[in-house]
Amino acid sequence: MWAGVRGRCPNCGGGALFDGWLKVQARCDACDYPLKDIETGDGAATFIMQITGASVGMAAVAYNLAVRPPLWLNLLIWLPLVVLVSGGLMRPGKGLMTALNMLRTRKDS
């Protein structure tokens, strides 16, 4: 699972998992495992949206209750933070979902 989080092939841990930002490679460079057959769907995006929404949303509510900033300041603070947090978590999240799905399909076979 840690190999997927690091963006490495979940099968061998050596080859790159991604071809670009979030596109999974067709095959592993190191072990030739067919990575394109591992389907993750929108699972990673769903979890990342929930994690980001809950954490940034609670921080925004707490900040607004304590400081009461104007709307423009809220937009200036929270919108870029949502983009940064979700963007930063998306690649490790997709790698983790890919690794977990690979483990699940191996046990089913």
TORSE-527032 format. One record per atom (N, C-alpha, C): x, y, z negated; residue in three letters; atom name; residue number from 1; chain. Coordinates in Angstrom, 2 decimals. Layout:
REM residues N
+---------+---------+---------+-----+----+-----+---+
|      px |      py |      pz |   r |  a |   k | c |
+---------+---------+---------+-----+----+-----+---+
|       X |       Y |       Z | ALA | CA | NUM | A |
...
+---------+---------+---------+-----+----+-----+---+
REM end
This chain:
REM residues 109
+---------+---------+---------+-----+----+-----+---+
|      px |      py |      pz |   r |  a |   k | c |
+---------+---------+---------+-----+----+-----+---+
|    0.82 |   -1.19 |    0.00 | MET |  N |   1 | A |
|    0.00 |    0.00 |    0.00 | MET | CA |   1 | A |
|    0.86 |    1.26 |    0.00 | MET |  C |   1 | A |
|    1.99 |    1.21 |   -0.74 | TRP |  N |   2 | A |
|    2.86 |    2.39 |   -0.79 | TRP | CA |   2 | A |
|    3.47 |    2.70 |    0.57 | TRP |  C |   2 | A |
|    3.69 |    1.67 |    1.37 | ALA |  N |   3 | A |
|    4.22 |    1.91 |    2.71 | ALA | CA |   3 | A |
|    3.24 |    2.73 |    3.53 | ALA |  C |   3 | A |
|    1.95 |    2.43 |    3.42 | GLY |  N |   4 | A |
|    0.93 |    3.20 |    4.12 | GLY | CA |   4 | A |
|    0.87 |    4.63 |    3.65 | GLY |  C |   4 | A |
|    0.97 |    4.85 |    2.34 | VAL |  N |   5 | A |
|    0.96 |    6.21 |    1.79 | VAL | CA |   5 | A |
|    2.16 |    7.00 |    2.31 | VAL |  C |   5 | A |
|    3.30 |    6.34 |    2.46 | ARG |  N |   6 | A |
|    4.51 |    7.01 |    2.97 | ARG | CA |   6 | A |
|    4.52 |    7.17 |    4.48 | ARG |  C |   6 | A |
|    3.50 |    6.62 |    5.18 | GLY |  N |   7 | A |
|    3.44 |    6.71 |    6.63 | GLY | CA |   7 | A |
|    4.27 |    5.66 |    7.34 | GLY |  C |   7 | A |
|    4.52 |    4.56 |    6.65 | ARG |  N |   8 | A |
|    5.29 |    3.46 |    7.22 | ARG | CA |   8 | A |
|    4.35 |    2.31 |    7.54 | ARG |  C |   8 | A |
|    4.80 |    1.37 |    8.32 | CYS |  N |   9 | A |
|    4.00 |    0.20 |    8.70 | CYS | CA |   9 | A |
|    3.63 |   -0.59 |    7.44 | CYS |  C |   9 | A |
|    2.34 |   -0.88 |    7.23 | PRO |  N |  10 | A |
|    1.95 |   -1.65 |    6.04 | PRO | CA |  10 | A |
|    2.43 |   -3.11 |    6.08 | PRO |  C |  10 | A |
|    2.76 |   -3.61 |    7.26 | ASN |  N |  11 | A |
|    3.19 |   -4.99 |    7.37 | ASN | CA |  11 | A |
|    4.64 |   -5.17 |    6.94 | ASN |  C |  11 | A |
|    5.54 |   -4.32 |    7.43 | CYS |  N |  12 | A |
|    6.96 |   -4.50 |    7.13 | CYS | CA |  12 | A |
|    7.55 |   -3.37 |    6.29 | CYS |  C |  12 | A |
|    6.90 |   -2.21 |    6.27 | GLY |  N |  13 | A |
|    7.41 |   -1.07 |    5.52 | GLY | CA |  13 | A |
|    8.53 |   -0.34 |    6.21 | GLY |  C |  13 | A |
|    8.91 |   -0.77 |    7.41 | GLY |  N |  14 | A |
|   10.05 |   -0.17 |    8.08 | GLY | CA |  14 | A |
|    9.70 |    0.79 |    9.20 | GLY |  C |  14 | A |
|    8.79 |    0.40 |   10.07 | GLY |  N |  15 | A |
|    8.45 |    1.22 |   11.22 | GLY | CA |  15 | A |
|    7.48 |    2.34 |   10.87 | GLY |  C |  15 | A |
|    7.38 |    3.30 |   11.77 | ALA |  N |  16 | A |
|    6.46 |    4.42 |   11.56 | ALA | CA |  16 | A |
|    5.02 |    3.97 |   11.80 | ALA |  C |  16 | A |
|    4.12 |    4.45 |   10.97 | LEU |  N |  17 | A |
|    2.70 |    4.12 |   11.11 | LEU | CA |  17 | A |
|    2.02 |    5.06 |   12.10 | LEU |  C |  17 | A |
|    2.42 |    6.32 |   12.09 | PHE |  N |  18 | A |
|    1.73 |    7.33 |   12.88 | PHE | CA |  18 | A |
|    2.51 |    7.74 |   14.11 | PHE |  C |  18 | A |
|    1.76 |    8.04 |   15.16 | ASP |  N |  19 | A |
|    2.30 |    8.63 |   16.37 | ASP | CA |  19 | A |
|    1.69 |   10.02 |   16.46 | ASP |  C |  19 | A |
|    2.34 |   11.01 |   15.85 | GLY |  N |  20 | A |
|    1.76 |   12.34 |   15.72 | GLY | CA |  20 | A |
|    1.28 |   12.55 |   14.30 | GLY |  C |  20 | A |
|    0.31 |   13.45 |   14.11 | TRP |  N |  21 | A |
|   -0.15 |   13.79 |   12.76 | TRP | CA |  21 | A |
|   -0.99 |   12.69 |   12.14 | TRP |  C |  21 | A |
|   -2.07 |   12.24 |   12.84 | LEU |  N |  22 | A |
|   -2.95 |   11.23 |   12.27 | LEU | CA |  22 | A |
|   -3.24 |   10.05 |   13.19 | LEU |  C |  22 | A |
|   -2.67 |   10.04 |   14.37 | LYS |  N |  23 | A |
|   -2.93 |    8.95 |   15.30 | LYS | CA |  23 | A |
|   -2.05 |    7.76 |   14.94 | LYS |  C |  23 | A |
|   -2.68 |    6.62 |   14.72 | VAL |  N |  24 | A |
|   -1.94 |    5.40 |   14.37 | VAL | CA |  24 | A |
|   -1.31 |    4.84 |   15.64 | VAL |  C |  24 | A |
|   -0.06 |    4.41 |   15.53 | GLN |  N |  25 | A |
|    0.66 |    3.84 |   16.68 | GLN | CA |  25 | A |
|   -0.01 |    2.55 |   17.13 | GLN |  C |  25 | A |
|    0.22 |    2.20 |   18.38 | ALA |  N |  26 | A |
|   -0.33 |    0.95 |   18.91 | ALA | CA |  26 | A |
|    0.34 |   -0.26 |   18.28 | ALA |  C |  26 | A |
|    1.66 |   -0.22 |   18.17 | ARG |  N |  27 | A |
|    2.41 |   -1.34 |   17.57 | ARG | CA |  27 | A |
|    3.54 |   -0.76 |   16.72 | ARG |  C |  27 | A |
|    3.92 |   -1.50 |   15.71 | CYS |  N |  28 | A |
|    5.04 |   -1.10 |   14.86 | CYS | CA |  28 | A |
|    6.34 |   -1.20 |   15.63 | CYS |  C |  28 | A |
|    7.20 |   -0.21 |   15.47 | ASP |  N |  29 | A |
|    8.50 |   -0.22 |   16.15 | ASP | CA |  29 | A |
|    9.41 |   -1.31 |   15.59 | ASP |  C |  29 | A |
|    9.29 |   -1.62 |   14.32 | ALA |  N |  30 | A |
|   10.21 |   -2.55 |   13.68 | ALA | CA |  30 | A |
|    9.77 |   -4.01 |   13.79 | ALA |  C |  30 | A |
|    8.48 |   -4.30 |   13.49 | CYS |  N |  31 | A |
|    8.03 |   -5.70 |   13.44 | CYS | CA |  31 | A |
|    7.05 |   -6.06 |   14.55 | CYS |  C |  31 | A |
|    6.67 |   -5.10 |   15.39 | ASP |  N |  32 | A |
|    5.76 |   -5.32 |   16.52 | ASP | CA |  32 | A |
|    4.35 |   -5.73 |   16.08 | ASP |  C |  32 | A |
|    3.97 |   -5.35 |   14.86 | TYR |  N |  33 | A |
|    2.62 |   -5.65 |   14.37 | TYR | CA |  33 | A |
|    1.61 |   -4.77 |   15.10 | TYR |  C |  33 | A |
|    0.47 |   -5.31 |   15.54 | PRO |  N |  34 | A |
|   -0.52 |   -4.50 |   16.27 | PRO | CA |  34 | A |
|   -1.30 |   -3.57 |   15.33 | PRO |  C |  34 | A |
|   -0.81 |   -2.36 |   15.17 | LEU |  N |  35 | A |
|   -1.43 |   -1.41 |   14.25 | LEU | CA |  35 | A |
|   -2.74 |   -0.84 |   14.79 | LEU |  C |  35 | A |
|   -2.92 |   -0.81 |   16.10 | LYS |  N |  36 | A |
|   -4.13 |   -0.23 |   16.68 | LYS | CA |  36 | A |
|   -5.37 |   -1.06 |   16.34 | LYS |  C |  36 | A |
|   -5.18 |   -2.32 |   15.97 | ASP |  N |  37 | A |
|   -6.31 |   -3.19 |   15.64 | ASP | CA |  37 | A |
|   -6.87 |   -2.92 |   14.25 | ASP |  C |  37 | A |
|   -6.16 |   -2.17 |   13.43 | ILE |  N |  38 | A |
|   -6.61 |   -1.87 |   12.08 | ILE | CA |  38 | A |
|   -7.53 |   -0.65 |   12.15 | ILE |  C |  38 | A |
|   -8.79 |   -0.85 |   11.90 | GLU |  N |  39 | A |
|   -9.78 |    0.23 |   12.00 | GLU | CA |  39 | A |
|  -10.07 |    0.81 |   10.62 | GLU |  C |  39 | A |
|   -9.93 |    2.14 |   10.50 | THR |  N |  40 | A |
|  -10.23 |    2.79 |    9.23 | THR | CA |  40 | A |
|  -11.48 |    3.64 |    9.29 | THR |  C |  40 | A |
|  -11.92 |    3.98 |   10.46 | GLY |  N |  41 | A |
|  -13.11 |    4.82 |   10.59 | GLY | CA |  41 | A |
|  -12.88 |    6.19 |    9.96 | GLY |  C |  41 | A |
|  -13.90 |    6.69 |    9.30 | ASP |  N |  42 | A |
|  -13.81 |    8.00 |    8.65 | ASP | CA |  42 | A |
|  -13.64 |    7.89 |    7.14 | ASP |  C |  42 | A |
|  -13.20 |    6.73 |    6.66 | GLY |  N |  43 | A |
|  -13.07 |    6.52 |    5.22 | GLY | CA |  43 | A |
|  -12.11 |    7.49 |    4.56 | GLY |  C |  43 | A |
|  -10.96 |    7.69 |    5.17 | ALA |  N |  44 | A |
|   -9.97 |    8.60 |    4.57 | ALA | CA |  44 | A |
|  -10.51 |   10.02 |    4.51 | ALA |  C |  44 | A |
|  -11.12 |   10.48 |    5.59 | ALA |  N |  45 | A |
|  -11.65 |   11.85 |    5.62 | ALA | CA |  45 | A |
|  -12.75 |   12.03 |    4.58 | ALA |  C |  45 | A |
|  -13.57 |   11.03 |    4.40 | THR |  N |  46 | A |
|  -14.65 |   11.11 |    3.41 | THR | CA |  46 | A |
|  -14.09 |   11.25 |    2.01 | THR |  C |  46 | A |
|  -13.14 |   10.41 |    1.66 | PHE |  N |  47 | A |
|  -12.55 |   10.48 |    0.33 | PHE | CA |  47 | A |
|  -11.80 |   11.79 |    0.10 | PHE |  C |  47 | A |
|  -11.07 |   12.23 |    1.11 | ILE |  N |  48 | A |
|  -10.31 |   13.47 |    0.98 | ILE | CA |  48 | A |
|  -11.24 |   14.65 |    0.80 | ILE |  C |  48 | A |
|  -12.35 |   14.69 |    1.54 | MET |  N |  49 | A |
|  -13.32 |   15.79 |    1.38 | MET | CA |  49 | A |
|  -13.91 |   15.79 |   -0.02 | MET |  C |  49 | A |
|  -14.20 |   14.63 |   -0.56 | GLN |  N |  50 | A |
|  -14.76 |   14.56 |   -1.91 | GLN | CA |  50 | A |
|  -13.74 |   14.98 |   -2.96 | GLN |  C |  50 | A |
|  -12.52 |   14.53 |   -2.83 | ILE |  N |  51 | A |
|  -11.47 |   14.89 |   -3.79 | ILE | CA |  51 | A |
|  -11.20 |   16.39 |   -3.73 | ILE |  C |  51 | A |
|  -11.04 |   16.91 |   -2.51 | THR |  N |  52 | A |
|  -10.77 |   18.34 |   -2.35 | THR | CA |  52 | A |
|  -11.94 |   19.18 |   -2.82 | THR |  C |  52 | A |
|  -13.15 |   18.79 |   -2.43 | GLY |  N |  53 | A |
|  -14.33 |   19.55 |   -2.83 | GLY | CA |  53 | A |
|  -14.51 |   19.60 |   -4.33 | GLY |  C |  53 | A |
|  -14.30 |   18.48 |   -4.99 | ALA |  N |  54 | A |
|  -14.46 |   18.45 |   -6.44 | ALA | CA |  54 | A |
|  -13.38 |   19.25 |   -7.15 | ALA |  C |  54 | A |
|  -12.13 |   19.05 |   -6.77 | SER |  N |  55 | A |
|  -11.04 |   19.73 |   -7.49 | SER | CA |  55 | A |
|  -11.02 |   21.23 |   -7.20 | SER |  C |  55 | A |
|  -11.07 |   21.61 |   -5.95 | VAL |  N |  56 | A |
|  -11.04 |   23.04 |   -5.62 | VAL | CA |  56 | A |
|  -12.35 |   23.71 |   -6.03 | VAL |  C |  56 | A |
|  -13.45 |   23.00 |   -5.87 | GLY |  N |  57 | A |
|  -14.75 |   23.56 |   -6.28 | GLY | CA |  57 | A |
|  -14.81 |   23.85 |   -7.77 | GLY |  C |  57 | A |
|  -14.34 |   22.93 |   -8.59 | MET |  N |  58 | A |
|  -14.34 |   23.17 |  -10.04 | MET | CA |  58 | A |
|  -13.39 |   24.29 |  -10.43 | MET |  C |  58 | A |
|  -12.24 |   24.34 |   -9.77 | ALA |  N |  59 | A |
|  -11.31 |   25.43 |  -10.04 | ALA | CA |  59 | A |
|  -11.92 |   26.77 |   -9.64 | ALA |  C |  59 | A |
|  -12.62 |   26.81 |   -8.52 | ALA |  N |  60 | A |
|  -13.26 |   28.05 |   -8.08 | ALA | CA |  60 | A |
|  -14.36 |   28.49 |   -9.04 | ALA |  C |  60 | A |
|  -15.15 |   27.55 |   -9.52 | VAL |  N |  61 | A |
|  -16.21 |   27.89 |  -10.48 | VAL | CA |  61 | A |
|  -15.60 |   28.42 |  -11.78 | VAL |  C |  61 | A |
|  -14.58 |   27.73 |  -12.28 | ALA |  N |  62 | A |
|  -13.94 |   28.18 |  -13.51 | ALA | CA |  62 | A |
|  -13.32 |   29.57 |  -13.35 | ALA |  C |  62 | A |
|  -12.68 |   29.81 |  -12.23 | TYR |  N |  63 | A |
|  -12.07 |   31.11 |  -11.96 | TYR | CA |  63 | A |
|  -13.14 |   32.20 |  -11.87 | TYR |  C |  63 | A |
|  -14.24 |   31.90 |  -11.19 | ASN |  N |  64 | A |
|  -15.30 |   32.88 |  -11.03 | ASN | CA |  64 | A |
|  -16.00 |   33.19 |  -12.35 | ASN |  C |  64 | A |
|  -16.12 |   32.21 |  -13.22 | LEU |  N |  65 | A |
|  -16.73 |   32.46 |  -14.53 | LEU | CA |  65 | A |
|  -15.80 |   33.28 |  -15.41 | LEU |  C |  65 | A |
|  -14.50 |   33.08 |  -15.26 | ALA |  N |  66 | A |
|  -13.55 |   33.80 |  -16.12 | ALA | CA |  66 | A |
|  -13.24 |   35.20 |  -15.61 | ALA |  C |  66 | A |
|  -13.12 |   35.38 |  -14.30 | VAL |  N |  67 | A |
|  -12.62 |   36.65 |  -13.76 | VAL | CA |  67 | A |
|  -13.69 |   37.46 |  -13.05 | VAL |  C |  67 | A |
|  -14.65 |   36.80 |  -12.40 | ARG |  N |  68 | A |
|  -15.69 |   37.45 |  -11.58 | ARG | CA |  68 | A |
|  -15.08 |   38.31 |  -10.47 | ARG |  C |  68 | A |
|  -14.31 |   37.68 |   -9.57 | PRO |  N |  69 | A |
|  -13.69 |   38.44 |   -8.48 | PRO | CA |  69 | A |
|  -14.72 |   38.75 |   -7.38 | PRO |  C |  69 | A |
|  -14.39 |   39.70 |   -6.49 | PRO |  N |  70 | A |
|  -15.29 |   39.97 |   -5.37 | PRO | CA |  70 | A |
|  -15.27 |   38.82 |   -4.35 | PRO |  C |  70 | A |
|  -16.27 |   38.79 |   -3.50 | LEU |  N |  71 | A |
|  -16.41 |   37.72 |   -2.53 | LEU | CA |  71 | A |
|  -15.19 |   37.61 |   -1.60 | LEU |  C |  71 | A |
|  -14.66 |   38.74 |   -1.16 | TRP |  N |  72 | A |
|  -13.53 |   38.69 |   -0.23 | TRP | CA |  72 | A |
|  -12.32 |   38.03 |   -0.88 | TRP |  C |  72 | A |
|  -12.13 |   38.21 |   -2.18 | LEU |  N |  73 | A |
|  -11.01 |   37.59 |   -2.86 | LEU | CA |  73 | A |
|  -11.23 |   36.07 |   -2.98 | LEU |  C |  73 | A |
|  -12.47 |   35.68 |   -3.23 | ASN |  N |  74 | A |
|  -12.78 |   34.25 |   -3.25 | ASN | CA |  74 | A |
|  -12.46 |   33.60 |   -1.92 | ASN |  C |  74 | A |
|  -12.86 |   34.24 |   -0.83 | LEU |  N |  75 | A |
|  -12.58 |   33.69 |    0.50 | LEU | CA |  75 | A |
|  -11.08 |   33.64 |    0.76 | LEU |  C |  75 | A |
|  -10.38 |   34.64 |    0.31 | LEU |  N |  76 | A |
|   -8.93 |   34.71 |    0.52 | LEU | CA |  76 | A |
|   -8.18 |   33.62 |   -0.27 | LEU |  C |  76 | A |
|   -8.70 |   33.27 |   -1.42 | ILE |  N |  77 | A |
|   -8.03 |   32.27 |   -2.26 | ILE | CA |  77 | A |
|   -8.45 |   30.85 |   -1.91 | ILE |  C |  77 | A |
|   -9.75 |   30.58 |   -1.89 | TRP |  N |  78 | A |
|  -10.25 |   29.21 |   -1.88 | TRP | CA |  78 | A |
|  -10.28 |   28.57 |   -0.50 | TRP |  C |  78 | A |
|  -10.58 |   29.32 |    0.54 | LEU |  N |  79 | A |
|  -10.60 |   28.70 |    1.88 | LEU | CA |  79 | A |
|   -9.22 |   28.19 |    2.31 | LEU |  C |  79 | A |
|   -8.15 |   29.00 |    2.19 | PRO |  N |  80 | A |
|   -6.84 |   28.44 |    2.54 | PRO | CA |  80 | A |
|   -6.42 |   27.28 |    1.63 | PRO |  C |  80 | A |
|   -6.82 |   27.33 |    0.36 | LEU |  N |  81 | A |
|   -6.47 |   26.25 |   -0.55 | LEU | CA |  81 | A |
|   -7.16 |   24.94 |   -0.14 | LEU |  C |  81 | A |
|   -8.40 |   25.02 |    0.29 | VAL |  N |  82 | A |
|   -9.11 |   23.83 |    0.77 | VAL | CA |  82 | A |
|   -8.39 |   23.25 |    1.99 | VAL |  C |  82 | A |
|   -7.99 |   24.11 |    2.91 | VAL |  N |  83 | A |
|   -7.30 |   23.65 |    4.12 | VAL | CA |  83 | A |
|   -5.96 |   23.00 |    3.75 | VAL |  C |  83 | A |
|   -5.20 |   23.63 |    2.86 | LEU |  N |  84 | A |
|   -3.89 |   23.09 |    2.47 | LEU | CA |  84 | A |
|   -4.01 |   21.76 |    1.72 | LEU |  C |  84 | A |
|   -4.94 |   21.69 |    0.77 | VAL |  N |  85 | A |
|   -5.08 |   20.46 |   -0.02 | VAL | CA |  85 | A |
|   -5.58 |   19.31 |    0.86 | VAL |  C |  85 | A |
|   -6.62 |   19.56 |    1.65 | SER |  N |  86 | A |
|   -7.15 |   18.49 |    2.49 | SER | CA |  86 | A |
|   -6.15 |   18.09 |    3.58 | SER |  C |  86 | A |
|   -5.46 |   19.05 |    4.15 | GLY |  N |  87 | A |
|   -4.43 |   18.73 |    5.15 | GLY | CA |  87 | A |
|   -3.27 |   17.95 |    4.56 | GLY |  C |  87 | A |
|   -2.89 |   18.30 |    3.34 | GLY |  N |  88 | A |
|   -1.79 |   17.60 |    2.68 | GLY | CA |  88 | A |
|   -2.13 |   16.19 |    2.25 | GLY |  C |  88 | A |
|   -3.40 |   15.95 |    1.95 | LEU |  N |  89 | A |
|   -3.81 |   14.62 |    1.51 | LEU | CA |  89 | A |
|   -4.25 |   13.71 |    2.65 | LEU |  C |  89 | A |
|   -4.53 |   14.28 |    3.82 | MET |  N |  90 | A |
|   -5.12 |   13.47 |    4.89 | MET | CA |  90 | A |
|   -4.18 |   12.38 |    5.41 | MET |  C |  90 | A |
|   -2.94 |   12.71 |    5.65 | ARG |  N |  91 | A |
|   -2.00 |   11.71 |    6.20 | ARG | CA |  91 | A |
|   -1.73 |   10.58 |    5.21 | ARG |  C |  91 | A |
|   -1.39 |   10.87 |    3.93 | PRO |  N |  92 | A |
|   -1.23 |    9.75 |    2.99 | PRO | CA |  92 | A |
|   -2.53 |    8.98 |    2.78 | PRO |  C |  92 | A |
|   -3.66 |    9.67 |    2.80 | GLY |  N |  93 | A |
|   -4.94 |    8.99 |    2.63 | GLY | CA |  93 | A |
|   -5.25 |    8.05 |    3.77 | GLY |  C |  93 | A |
|   -4.99 |    8.49 |    5.00 | LYS |  N |  94 | A |
|   -5.22 |    7.63 |    6.15 | LYS | CA |  94 | A |
|   -4.26 |    6.45 |    6.14 | LYS |  C |  94 | A |
|   -3.02 |    6.68 |    5.73 | GLY |  N |  95 | A |
|   -2.07 |    5.58 |    5.62 | GLY | CA |  95 | A |
|   -2.50 |    4.56 |    4.57 | GLY |  C |  95 | A |
|   -3.00 |    5.04 |    3.44 | LEU |  N |  96 | A |
|   -3.49 |    4.14 |    2.39 | LEU | CA |  96 | A |
|   -4.69 |    3.34 |    2.88 | LEU |  C |  96 | A |
|   -5.64 |    4.00 |    3.54 | MET |  N |  97 | A |
|   -6.82 |    3.30 |    4.05 | MET | CA |  97 | A |
|   -6.42 |    2.26 |    5.10 | MET |  C |  97 | A |
|   -5.43 |    2.58 |    5.92 | THR |  N |  98 | A |
|   -4.96 |    1.63 |    6.92 | THR | CA |  98 | A |
|   -4.34 |    0.41 |    6.24 | THR |  C |  98 | A |
|   -3.52 |    0.64 |    5.23 | ALA |  N |  99 | A |
|   -2.88 |   -0.47 |    4.51 | ALA | CA |  99 | A |
|   -3.92 |   -1.33 |    3.79 | ALA |  C |  99 | A |
|   -4.89 |   -0.70 |    3.14 | LEU |  N | 100 | A |
|   -5.92 |   -1.46 |    2.44 | LEU | CA | 100 | A |
|   -6.78 |   -2.26 |    3.41 | LEU |  C | 100 | A |
|   -7.10 |   -1.69 |    4.54 | ASN |  N | 101 | A |
|   -7.89 |   -2.41 |    5.53 | ASN | CA | 101 | A |
|   -7.11 |   -3.57 |    6.12 | ASN |  C | 101 | A |
|   -5.80 |   -3.39 |    6.30 | MET |  N | 102 | A |
|   -4.97 |   -4.47 |    6.80 | MET | CA | 102 | A |
|   -4.93 |   -5.63 |    5.79 | MET |  C | 102 | A |
|   -4.81 |   -5.29 |    4.50 | LEU |  N | 103 | A |
|   -4.82 |   -6.33 |    3.46 | LEU | CA | 103 | A |
|   -6.16 |   -7.06 |    3.42 | LEU |  C | 103 | A |
|   -7.25 |   -6.32 |    3.59 | ARG |  N | 104 | A |
|   -8.57 |   -6.94 |    3.57 | ARG | CA | 104 | A |
|   -8.76 |   -7.87 |    4.74 | ARG |  C | 104 | A |
|   -8.36 |   -7.45 |    5.93 | THR |  N | 105 | A |
|   -8.54 |   -8.30 |    7.10 | THR | CA | 105 | A |
|   -7.63 |   -9.52 |    7.06 | THR |  C | 105 | A |
|   -6.47 |   -9.40 |    6.43 | ARG |  N | 106 | A |
|   -5.59 |  -10.56 |    6.29 | ARG | CA | 106 | A |
|   -6.22 |  -11.62 |    5.39 | ARG |  C | 106 | A |
|   -6.87 |  -11.19 |    4.33 | LYS |  N | 107 | A |
|   -7.48 |  -12.15 |    3.40 | LYS | CA | 107 | A |
|   -8.71 |  -12.81 |    4.02 | LYS |  C | 107 | A |
|   -9.41 |  -12.09 |    4.91 | ASP |  N | 108 | A |
|  -10.59 |  -12.65 |    5.56 | ASP | CA | 108 | A |
|  -10.22 |  -13.69 |    6.59 | ASP |  C | 108 | A |
|   -9.03 |  -13.57 |    7.18 | SER |  N | 109 | A |
|   -8.64 |  -14.48 |    8.27 | SER | CA | 109 | A |
|   -8.21 |  -15.82 |    7.75 | SER |  C | 109 | A |
+---------+---------+---------+-----+----+-----+---+
REM end
